[in-house]
Amino acid sequence: MRIGVNVPNFGPGTHPEHLARWAETVEGLGFELLMVSDHVAITPDVAEQYPAPFYEPFTTLAWMAGITTGIDLGTTVLITPYRHPLLVARMAANLHQLSGGRLILGVGVGWAREEFAALGVPFERRGALTDAHLRTLRDAWRNESDYRSGQIPIWIGGNSDAAMRRALRFGAPWHPLRFTMPWFRDALVRLKGMSAELGRPVPDLAPRIRLRLTGRPVDDLDRRAGEGTLEQLLGDLEELRLAGADTVLLDPYHGDPRETLQPEKAWQALAVVAAHRA
């Protein structure tokens, strides 16, 4: 099972020097994947969780491709309705080709109503727009004389049943985000039921979990996967592996923008994980 890292590309401590050190640290520790998030207009609903400055993912990943050598690069997740699908097809294809085939395009429908309004995109149609955009992406990438990227790997992000059905319809890995393990177990049962109902194979699993190491076990019923002692984290990773996860993305951001001013704490936690990988 591959393990990747969600790198914060937002917040007061985010600037080129820190982003470069993030890329070098994640690859240097032996992780296989580096991903960043996506927002376009930092409206109040976005800024409350992911404050400015916010580094645009395609630009940032293209720059990181030049800093790194072999680690895969991706989005967790690109908010699909925000951009014209042919623009996304072009940017993704170019980045995939220029990076040596290292791009994974994680996609989602989005949640920030104010940001949708600022961009003039109808919030209520975000699911239908996402489906239409994904079809356009795959159609565009079939044009090998132009895009020259082949079919770039797509992950379907989101914890809703609609996201699970989308993963099934598009035959793409399902990318659930920051959940509890009891929720994941129940969701996996639902996913398999949907698979049988639609007559489609169960999609690959590529979950994103938190990375928050504590000195004492976290016994709260609401404990998120990846929270707690090293033993709890390793237990979560093993359960995800046994459930069929091909890749797990670790998210070291705990929700306080001031964390971005001191990334060394996250790097230390990642180093602990790297030292104890099977």
NULO-55264 format. One record per residue (C-alpha): residue number from 1; x, y, z. Coordinates in steps of 0.1 Angstrom, whole numbers, plus 2048, in hexadecimal, padded with zeros to 3 digits. Each point is the difference from the previous one (the first is absolute). Example, Ala and Ser with C-alpha at 12.3 -4.5 7.8 and 13.67 -1.06 7.14 Angstrom:
! NULO-55264
+------+-----+-----+-----+
| resi |   u |   v |   w |
+------+-----+-----+-----+
|    1 | 87B | 7D3 | 84E |
|    2 | 80E | 822 | 7F9 |
+------+-----+-----+-----+
***
This chain:
! NULO-55264
+------+-----+-----+-----+
| resi |   u |   v |   w |
+------+-----+-----+-----+
|    1 | 800 | 800 | 800 |
|    2 | 80D | 822 | 7F6 |
|    3 | 800 | 81D | 819 |
|    4 | 7FE | 824 | 7F5 |
|    5 | 7FE | 822 | 811 |
|    6 | 7E7 | 81D | 7FC |
|    7 | 816 | 81F | 801 |
|    8 | 7F0 | 821 | 80C |
|    9 | 801 | 819 | 7E3 |
|   10 | 7ED | 81B | 813 |
|   11 | 803 | 814 | 820 |
|   12 | 817 | 81C | 80E |
|   13 | 81F | 7EA | 801 |
|   14 | 7FD | 7F5 | 7DC |
|   15 | 81A | 80E | 7E9 |
|   16 | 818 | 7F2 | 7E6 |
|   17 | 81C | 7F7 | 819 |
|   18 | 7E8 | 7EB | 816 |
|   19 | 7F0 | 7F0 | 7E2 |
|   20 | 822 | 7F6 | 7F2 |
|   21 | 80A | 7F1 | 822 |
|   22 | 7DF | 7EE | 802 |
|   23 | 807 | 7F0 | 7DE |
|   24 | 823 | 7F7 | 808 |
|   25 | 7F7 | 7F2 | 823 |
|   26 | 7E3 | 7EB | 7F3 |
|   27 | 814 | 7F1 | 7E4 |
|   28 | 81F | 7FC | 816 |
|   29 | 7ED | 7EC | 81A |
|   30 | 7F6 | 7E7 | 7E6 |
|   31 | 7DB | 808 | 7FB |
|   32 | 7F2 | 7F8 | 7DE |
|   33 | 7E8 | 81C | 7FB |
|   34 | 7FC | 825 | 806 |
|   35 | 7DF | 812 | 7FC |
|   36 | 7F2 | 823 | 805 |
|   37 | 7DD | 80F | 803 |
|   38 | 7EC | 817 | 7EB |
|   39 | 7ED | 821 | 804 |
|   40 | 7FD | 81D | 7E8 |
|   41 | 7EE | 81C | 811 |
|   42 | 808 | 802 | 826 |
|   43 | 7DD | 80B | 80A |
|   44 | 7F8 | 802 | 825 |
|   45 | 7F3 | 7DC | 802 |
|   46 | 821 | 7F4 | 7F1 |
|   47 | 816 | 818 | 814 |
|   48 | 7F1 | 7F3 | 821 |
|   49 | 811 | 7DE | 7FA |
|   50 | 81A | 807 | 7E5 |
|   51 | 80C | 824 | 802 |
|   52 | 815 | 813 | 7E7 |
|   53 | 818 | 7FE | 7F0 |
|   54 | 7F4 | 7E3 | 7ED |
|   55 | 818 | 7F2 | 7E5 |
|   56 | 7EE | 7F4 | 7E1 |
|   57 | 805 | 7DA | 7FC |
|   58 | 80B | 7FC | 7DC |
|   59 | 819 | 81C | 803 |
|   60 | 80D | 7F3 | 821 |
|   61 | 802 | 7DC | 7F4 |
|   62 | 812 | 80A | 7E0 |
|   63 | 81A | 812 | 815 |
|   64 | 803 | 7E3 | 818 |
|   65 | 805 | 7E9 | 7E3 |
|   66 | 821 | 812 | 7F9 |
|   67 | 80B | 7FD | 824 |
|   68 | 7F8 | 7DB | 804 |
|   69 | 80C | 7E2 | 7EB |
|   70 | 7E9 | 7E2 | 803 |
|   71 | 7E4 | 807 | 818 |
|   72 | 7DD | 800 | 7F2 |
|   73 | 7ED | 822 | 802 |
|   74 | 7DB | 806 | 802 |
|   75 | 7E1 | 813 | 80C |
|   76 | 7EB | 7F8 | 81F |
|   77 | 7EA | 80C | 7F2 |
|   78 | 7FC | 816 | 7E1 |
|   79 | 7DD | 810 | 802 |
|   80 | 7F4 | 7F5 | 7DE |
|   81 | 7E4 | 819 | 7F8 |
|   82 | 817 | 81E | 806 |
|   83 | 812 | 7FE | 7DE |
|   84 | 7F7 | 7F9 | 7DD |
|   85 | 807 | 7DB | 7FA |
|   86 | 815 | 806 | 7E1 |
|   87 | 816 | 817 | 814 |
|   88 | 804 | 7E6 | 81B |
|   89 | 807 | 7E5 | 7E5 |
|   90 | 81B | 816 | 7F1 |
|   91 | 811 | 809 | 821 |
|   92 | 7FF | 7DD | 80D |
|   93 | 80D | 7F1 | 7E0 |
|   94 | 81D | 818 | 7FE |
|   95 | 809 | 7FB | 825 |
|   96 | 7FE | 7DB | 7FC |
|   97 | 816 | 800 | 7E2 |
|   98 | 819 | 819 | 80D |
|   99 | 803 | 7EE | 821 |
|  100 | 807 | 7DF | 7F0 |
|  101 | 7DE | 7F1 | 806 |
|  102 | 7FD | 807 | 825 |
|  103 | 7DE | 811 | 803 |
|  104 | 7E1 | 7F2 | 812 |
|  105 | 7E1 | 816 | 7FD |
|  106 | 7EB | 7FD | 81F |
|  107 | 7DF | 812 | 7FA |
|  108 | 7E2 | 80A | 814 |
|  109 | 7DF | 814 | 7FC |
|  110 | 808 | 81B | 81A |
|  111 | 7EE | 80E | 81E |
|  112 | 806 | 825 | 803 |
|  113 | 7E0 | 812 | 7F6 |
|  114 | 80F | 823 | 801 |
|  115 | 81D | 7F5 | 7EA |
|  116 | 7E8 | 7F1 | 7E6 |
|  117 | 7ED | 821 | 800 |
|  118 | 820 | 814 | 7FC |
|  119 | 80A | 7EB | 7E1 |
|  120 | 7DD | 801 | 7F1 |
|  121 | 7FC | 7DA | 802 |
|  122 | 7DE | 7F2 | 80B |
|  123 | 805 | 7EE | 821 |
|  124 | 7E1 | 7EB | 7FC |
|  125 | 80E | 7F1 | 7DF |
|  126 | 822 | 7F7 | 80D |
|  127 | 7FA | 7DB | 7FF |
|  128 | 7F3 | 800 | 7DC |
|  129 | 81C | 818 | 7F5 |
|  130 | 81A | 7E9 | 810 |
|  131 | 7F3 | 7E2 | 7EC |
|  132 | 7FF | 813 | 7E0 |
|  133 | 823 | 80E | 805 |
|  134 | 80E | 7DE | 808 |
|  135 | 7F2 | 7F2 | 7DF |
|  136 | 80F | 81E | 7ED |
|  137 | 822 | 7FA | 810 |
|  138 | 801 | 7DC | 7F6 |
|  139 | 7F4 | 808 | 7DD |
|  140 | 81B | 81B | 7FC |
|  141 | 81C | 7E9 | 80B |
|  142 | 7F7 | 7E7 | 7E5 |
|  143 | 80F | 819 | 7E7 |
|  144 | 823 | 7F4 | 801 |
|  145 | 80B | 817 | 7E4 |
|  146 | 7F9 | 81E | 816 |
|  147 | 7FF | 7F9 | 825 |
|  148 | 819 | 7E3 | 7FF |
|  149 | 7FA | 7F7 | 824 |
|  150 | 7EB | 7E0 | 7FE |
|  151 | 7E5 | 7FB | 81A |
|  152 | 80D | 812 | 81F |
|  153 | 7F7 | 7EE | 820 |
|  154 | 7E1 | 80F | 810 |
|  155 | 7F5 | 7FB | 825 |
|  156 | 7DC | 808 | 80A |
|  157 | 801 | 813 | 821 |
|  158 | 7E4 | 804 | 819 |
|  159 | 7EE | 7ED | 81C |
|  160 | 7DD | 801 | 7F2 |
|  161 | 7ED | 7E3 | 7F0 |
|  162 | 800 | 815 | 7E0 |
|  163 | 826 | 800 | 800 |
|  164 | 801 | 7DB | 804 |
|  165 | 7E7 | 7FB | 7E3 |
|  166 | 815 | 818 | 7EB |
|  167 | 81F | 7EB | 807 |
|  168 | 7ED | 7E1 | 7F5 |
|  169 | 7F3 | 810 | 7E0 |
|  170 | 821 | 80E | 7F5 |
|  171 | 814 | 7E1 | 80B |
|  172 | 817 | 816 | 815 |
|  173 | 80F | 7FC | 823 |
|  174 | 7EA | 80E | 81C |
|  175 | 812 | 81A | 815 |
|  176 | 7ED | 805 | 822 |
|  177 | 80D | 81C | 816 |
|  178 | 807 | 802 | 826 |
|  179 | 7E8 | 7E7 | 80E |
|  180 | 7FC | 7E9 | 81E |
|  181 | 807 | 7DB | 7FC |
|  182 | 7DD | 7F6 | 80A |
|  183 | 7F2 | 817 | 7E5 |
|  184 | 819 | 7F1 | 7E7 |
|  185 | 7F5 | 7DC | 808 |
|  186 | 7DC | 809 | 7FB |
|  187 | 808 | 814 | 7E0 |
|  188 | 813 | 7E2 | 7F2 |
|  189 | 7E1 | 7EA | 805 |
|  190 | 7EB | 81A | 7ED |
|  191 | 81A | 803 | 7E5 |
|  192 | 7FF | 7DA | 7FA |
|  193 | 7DA | 801 | 7FF |
|  194 | 800 | 81B | 7E6 |
|  195 | 81A | 7ED | 7EC |
|  196 | 7E9 | 7E2 | 7FF |
|  197 | 7E1 | 816 | 7F8 |
|  198 | 812 | 811 | 7E3 |
|  199 | 812 | 7E1 | 7F4 |
|  200 | 821 | 811 | 801 |
|  201 | 821 | 7F6 | 811 |
|  202 | 807 | 80E | 823 |
|  203 | 817 | 81D | 7FA |
|  204 | 823 | 802 | 80E |
|  205 | 804 | 813 | 821 |
|  206 | 816 | 81E | 805 |
|  207 | 7F6 | 810 | 821 |
|  208 | 80D | 81F | 810 |
|  209 | 804 | 7FF | 826 |
|  210 | 80D | 817 | 81A |
|  211 | 823 | 7FF | 80F |
|  212 | 7FF | 80B | 824 |
|  213 | 816 | 7EC | 817 |
|  214 | 7FA | 802 | 826 |
|  215 | 812 | 7F3 | 81E |
|  216 | 7E2 | 7EE | 80D |
|  217 | 7E5 | 7EC | 7EE |
|  218 | 7E2 | 812 | 7F4 |
|  219 | 7E1 | 7ED | 80C |
|  220 | 7E6 | 818 | 7F4 |
|  221 | 7E5 | 7EF | 7EA |
|  222 | 804 | 81D | 7E8 |
|  223 | 826 | 7FA | 7FB |
|  224 | 809 | 805 | 7DC |
|  225 | 815 | 7E7 | 7EE |
|  226 | 825 | 80A | 804 |
|  227 | 7FB | 811 | 822 |
|  228 | 80F | 7F2 | 820 |
|  229 | 820 | 7ED | 809 |
|  230 | 817 | 7F2 | 7E6 |
|  231 | 7F1 | 7DE | 807 |
|  232 | 7DD | 80D | 7F9 |
|  233 | 80C | 80F | 7DF |
|  234 | 812 | 7E1 | 7F5 |
|  235 | 7E1 | 7EC | 809 |
|  236 | 7EA | 817 | 7EB |
|  237 | 818 | 7FC | 7E3 |
|  238 | 800 | 7DA | 803 |
|  239 | 7DA | 7FF | 800 |
|  240 | 7FF | 816 | 7E2 |
|  241 | 819 | 7EA | 7EE |
|  242 | 7EC | 7E1 | 808 |
|  243 | 7E1 | 811 | 7F4 |
|  244 | 810 | 804 | 7DE |
|  245 | 80F | 823 | 801 |
|  246 | 81B | 804 | 7E5 |
|  247 | 80B | 822 | 80D |
|  248 | 7FA | 814 | 820 |
|  249 | 806 | 825 | 802 |
|  250 | 80B | 80F | 821 |
|  251 | 7F2 | 822 | 809 |
|  252 | 816 | 811 | 81A |
|  253 | 7EB | 821 | 801 |
|  254 | 7EB | 801 | 820 |
|  255 | 7EB | 81F | 7F8 |
|  256 | 813 | 81D | 810 |
|  257 | 810 | 816 | 7E5 |
|  258 | 81C | 809 | 817 |
|  259 | 80D | 7DD | 7FB |
|  260 | 80D | 80A | 7DE |
|  261 | 819 | 817 | 811 |
|  262 | 810 | 7E2 | 811 |
|  263 | 801 | 7E3 | 7E7 |
|  264 | 81C | 7F0 | 813 |
|  265 | 7E7 | 7F0 | 817 |
|  266 | 7EE | 7EF | 7E3 |
|  267 | 822 | 7F5 | 7F1 |
|  268 | 809 | 7F0 | 821 |
|  269 | 7E0 | 7EC | 801 |
|  270 | 806 | 7F5 | 7DC |
|  271 | 823 | 7F5 | 809 |
|  272 | 7F2 | 7EA | 81C |
|  273 | 7E8 | 7F0 | 7E7 |
|  274 | 81B | 7FB | 7E6 |
|  275 | 816 | 7EF | 81A |
|  276 | 7E5 | 7E7 | 809 |
|  277 | 7F2 | 7F7 | 7DE |
|  278 | 7FF | 7DB | 7FA |
+------+-----+-----+-----+
***
